[in-house]
Amino acid sequence: MQKPVFAANWKMHNGPQETRAYLQRFLAAYPEDPSRTVIFFPPAVSLAIAGFALRERPEILVGVQNVYWEEKGAFTGETSAPMARDAGAKVALVGHSERRQYFGDTDEVTARKCAAACKAGLIPMLCVGERLDERERNATQAVVLRQFKTGVSRLEPSQIANMVIAYEPVWAIGTGRTARPEDATAVHTAIRRSLREMIGPKAAEVPILYGGSVNAENAAELLAAPEIDGLLVGGASLDPETWVRIVRA
């Protein structure tokens, strides 16, 4: 995966028709650029549409926002990793703060989902990040490293070397508040150090993204900070012209 990496998490926005129209506008404004990787995480109902629309642009990947850890069964409403891959996904978002906060995804659940994604041939993008109260009591690195270490606990070193990590401080998501570049760098550095303990020199190749109220105005400043290999963007990715500005940062 070519750094920098720009990931657009559409959350519960853009159904199939909206996805088709969005990607037509985006592709018209964004010529092929092999110097970076762009990933779209549409809702599950739009996954196949996005995959088809981007079939001729190999530097742009499609991801699934969530997977269940079982391959099949009586799990109404869930999407398995093999199903997501069959629909065109190459990446699976795991442990997003909204999954943890609203749907009860624990650290152990994220570990099972990371393992399921790898087994299906998907690249897991593991999200980690602290709440405001955890930050205020100086527990940021302890929380983030616990989430990270548990999340990868079921993976082999070779699988860890082929994943993506996204640091998204919960207090900065959708609030307009953004971690200072130096604060993000400190957390990314701690994650990189932990990666190095697990997989040695290959740790340098694992992209570590920042997410949390990223927009077209602060994207370049964040990317310039040490150890920030890309951006995970929510609301600012919903407009194709704005997203083009961000991925060109």
Secondary structure as UniProt FT lines:
FT   STRAND          5..9
FT   HELIX           16..29
FT   TURN            34..35
FT   STRAND          37..41
FT   HELIX           44..46
FT   HELIX           47..53
FT   TURN            54..56
FT   TURN            58..59
FT   STRAND          60..64
FT   TURN            76..77
FT   HELIX           81..86
FT   TURN            87..88
FT   STRAND          91..94
FT   HELIX           97..103
FT   HELIX           107..119
FT   TURN            120..121
FT   STRAND          123..128
FT   HELIX           132..136
FT   TURN            137..138
FT   HELIX           140..151
FT   TURN            152..154
FT   HELIX           157..160
FT   TURN            161..162
FT   STRAND          164..167
FT   HELIX           170..172
FT   TURN            173..175
FT   HELIX           181..199
FT   HELIX           200..205
FT   STRAND          208..211
FT   TURN            216..218
FT   HELIX           219..223
FT   TURN            226..227
FT   STRAND          230..233
FT   HELIX           235..237
FT   HELIX           240..247
//
